[in-house]
Amino acid sequence: MNKMIFSFIALAILASCNSPKTETQTIEIVNGTAYFGDSVKNDQVIELASIQTEMKGESKKDMKIKGVVKEVCQEKGCWMTMTLDNGDEMRVTFKDYKIFVPKDLGGKEVVLDGFAYTDTTSVEKLRHYAEDAGKSEAEIAAITSPKQQLAFEAKGVVVMN
């Protein structure tokens, strides 16, 4: 009996050592508006529709943008997508993997502070993103070539109410 209790306690201790570590992030809610990550000042914010014009001739540029979220990672909320004027998607990731946004953010307007850049995403990473988004195995298998696209790394996110 004592051996069983000792074994159970030892297993419980080992299991707790392997439990995932929780990420910490700054989340602040003021007057119903949610802020994630670094603070975002409401100055020099451009509309998402203007981002391609702002990027002309540059591969990376600091900026603040405002637009509507299309899709969010359904695993953790660790990335999201927004649709550009030309119909292409822009993937938004978060600085140092420190921001996780709500999974139900699709359709909501946000302001992002960070930088836009041109990125080539590998087939492996595109398939990973598709899996995170809950796509079918057939949709994932249909991804066969890398994709060059505009991307954004945010250090701060404001969800407009």
Secondary structure, 3 states (H helix, E strand, C coil): CHHHHHHHHHHHHHHHHCCCCCCCCCEEEECCEEEEECCCCCCCEEEHHHHHHHHCCCCEEEEEEEEEEEEECCCCCCEEEEECCCCCEEEEEEHHHCCCCCCCCCCCEEEEEEEEEEEEECHHHHHHHHHHCCCCHHHHHCCCCCEEEEEEEEEEEEECC
